[in-house]
């Protein structure tokens, strides 16, 4: 809900970690979960490796709010569901994260969370929705060709997000 962005961002950044540039990661150079491409789009100009390494949480917070939290209507999702969908949006894109939610609640899966989706979401037990959503997310991740390389970390992350999101539903 409206008051959860700071807590959700803190949880997300804990999972995203610091600077990485893994040769098997299609995102390439990344810091705090933000790829070089996304950061360059956000700031409107090319950036160096040094600039990517220097990113701080306060630098990326507005980007995460605008490009991910707001795109999945985090302010209007139930406590816990907001974290689950936000974290998935960062990893798999806001459109895909929204479609997963819509599919699970029986709303039109168009990738844009609107009033109809929010109404339907509000009628479902948030604990069940968090568990079902993250199970669906993990099944998707297991089908990716990079799962053998990154699967253990992704699985641990989805398990931790499930635990954190369930705690938020209380």
C-alpha positions as CSV (number, residue, x, y, z in Angstrom):
1,X,0.0,0.0,0.0
2,X,1.0,3.6,-0.1
3,X,3.3,3.4,2.9
4,X,5.2,0.3,1.7
5,X,7.5,1.6,-1.0
6,X,10.4,2.4,1.3
7,X,10.2,-1.0,3.0
8,X,9.8,-2.8,-0.4
9,X,12.7,-0.9,-1.9
10,X,14.9,-1.8,1.1
11,X,14.0,-5.5,0.6
12,X,14.6,-5.3,-3.1
13,X,18.0,-3.7,-2.7
14,X,19.0,-6.4,-0.2
15,X,18.4,-9.0,-2.9
16,X,19.9,-7.0,-5.8
17,X,23.2,-6.4,-4.1
18,X,26.0,-4.2,-5.5
19,X,27.9,-3.9,-8.7
20,X,28.1,-7.0,-11.0
21,X,29.0,-7.6,-14.6
22,X,28.6,-11.3,-15.1
23,X,29.3,-12.5,-18.6
24,X,26.2,-14.8,-18.7
25,X,23.9,-12.1,-17.5
26,X,22.0,-10.6,-20.5
27,X,21.6,-7.4,-18.5
28,X,25.3,-6.8,-18.5
29,X,26.8,-4.1,-16.2
30,X,24.5,-3.7,-13.2
31,X,24.5,-2.0,-9.8
32,X,21.8,-2.1,-7.2
33,X,19.8,-4.1,-9.7
34,X,19.8,-1.3,-12.3
35,X,21.4,-2.2,-15.7
36,X,23.6,0.3,-17.5
37,X,21.1,0.5,-20.3
38,X,18.2,1.3,-17.9
39,X,20.3,3.9,-16.0
40,X,21.4,5.6,-19.2
41,X,17.8,5.8,-20.3
42,X,16.9,7.3,-16.9
43,X,19.6,9.9,-16.8
44,X,19.4,10.6,-20.5
45,X,23.1,10.1,-21.4
46,X,25.8,7.5,-21.6
47,X,27.5,6.5,-18.3
48,X,30.8,5.0,-17.6
49,X,31.6,1.9,-15.5
50,X,32.9,4.2,-12.8
51,X,29.5,6.0,-12.7
52,X,27.7,2.6,-12.5
53,X,29.9,1.5,-9.7
54,X,29.2,4.7,-7.8
55,X,25.4,4.3,-7.7
56,X,23.9,4.6,-4.2
57,X,20.4,3.6,-3.1
58,X,19.3,7.2,-3.0
59,X,20.3,7.6,-6.6
60,X,18.1,4.7,-7.8
61,X,15.1,5.1,-5.6
62,X,13.2,7.5,-7.9
63,X,13.9,5.2,-10.9
64,X,12.5,2.2,-9.0
65,X,9.4,4.1,-7.9
66,X,8.6,5.5,-11.4
67,X,9.6,2.5,-13.6
68,X,8.5,-0.4,-11.4
69,X,6.5,0.4,-8.3
70,X,4.1,2.9,-10.0
71,X,3.9,0.8,-13.1
72,X,2.4,-2.1,-11.1
73,X,0.3,0.1,-8.9
74,X,2.2,-0.7,-5.8
75,X,0.5,2.0,-3.8
76,X,-2.9,0.3,-4.4
77,X,-2.0,-3.4,-4.0
78,X,-2.6,-5.1,-0.7
79,X,0.3,-5.3,1.8
80,X,2.7,-8.0,0.8
81,X,1.2,-8.4,-2.6
82,X,2.8,-5.1,-3.4
83,X,6.3,-6.4,-2.5
84,X,5.9,-9.6,-4.5
85,X,4.7,-7.9,-7.6
86,X,7.3,-5.1,-7.3
87,X,10.2,-7.5,-6.9
88,X,9.0,-9.5,-9.9
89,X,8.6,-6.3,-12.0
90,X,12.2,-5.5,-11.4
91,X,13.4,-8.9,-12.3
92,X,11.1,-9.8,-15.2
93,X,9.6,-6.5,-16.3
94,X,6.5,-4.6,-15.1
95,X,4.3,-5.9,-17.9
96,X,5.1,-9.5,-17.2
97,X,4.7,-9.0,-13.4
98,X,1.3,-7.4,-14.0
99,X,0.1,-10.2,-16.4
100,X,1.1,-12.8,-13.8
101,X,-1.1,-11.1,-11.2
102,X,-3.9,-10.7,-13.7
103,X,-3.8,-14.3,-14.7
104,X,-3.9,-15.5,-11.1
105,X,-6.9,-13.4,-10.2
106,X,-8.8,-14.0,-13.4
107,X,-8.6,-10.5,-14.7
108,X,-7.9,-9.6,-18.3
109,X,-4.1,-10.2,-18.7
110,X,-3.2,-7.1,-20.6
111,X,-0.1,-6.1,-18.5
112,X,-1.7,-2.9,-17.2
113,X,-3.0,-3.0,-13.6
114,X,-6.1,-0.9,-13.5
115,X,-9.3,-0.5,-11.4
116,X,-10.8,-3.9,-12.5
117,X,-7.6,-5.8,-11.6
118,X,-7.3,-4.0,-8.3
119,X,-10.9,-4.7,-7.4
120,X,-10.4,-8.4,-8.2
121,X,-7.1,-8.5,-6.2
122,X,-8.8,-7.0,-3.2
123,X,-11.2,-9.9,-3.1
124,X,-8.5,-12.5,-2.7
125,X,-6.7,-13.5,0.5
126,X,-3.3,-11.7,0.3
127,X,-1.5,-14.6,1.9
128,X,-2.8,-17.0,-0.8
129,X,-2.1,-14.5,-3.5
130,X,1.5,-14.0,-2.4
131,X,2.1,-17.7,-2.2
132,X,0.5,-18.5,-5.6
133,X,2.2,-15.5,-7.3
134,X,5.7,-16.4,-6.2
135,X,5.1,-20.1,-7.1
136,X,4.1,-18.9,-10.6
137,X,7.1,-16.6,-10.8
138,X,9.5,-19.4,-9.8
139,X,8.0,-21.8,-12.4
140,X,8.7,-19.1,-15.0
141,X,12.3,-18.6,-13.9
142,X,12.9,-22.3,-14.0
143,X,12.1,-22.3,-17.7
144,X,14.7,-19.7,-18.6
145,X,17.9,-20.8,-20.3
146,X,20.0,-19.0,-17.7
147,X,18.4,-20.9,-14.8
148,X,21.3,-23.3,-14.5
149,X,23.6,-20.4,-13.9
150,X,21.4,-18.1,-11.8
151,X,18.7,-20.5,-10.6
152,X,20.0,-21.1,-7.1
153,X,20.1,-17.3,-6.4
154,X,16.7,-16.7,-8.0
155,X,15.1,-19.5,-6.1
156,X,16.6,-18.2,-2.8
157,X,15.3,-14.7,-3.7
158,X,11.8,-15.8,-4.5
159,X,11.7,-17.8,-1.2
160,X,12.9,-14.8,0.7
161,X,10.5,-12.4,-1.0
162,X,7.7,-14.9,-0.2
163,X,8.6,-14.9,3.5
164,X,9.0,-11.1,3.5
165,X,5.7,-10.5,1.7
166,X,3.8,-12.9,3.9
167,X,5.1,-11.1,6.9
168,X,3.8,-7.8,5.4
169,X,0.3,-9.2,5.0
170,X,-0.2,-9.5,8.7
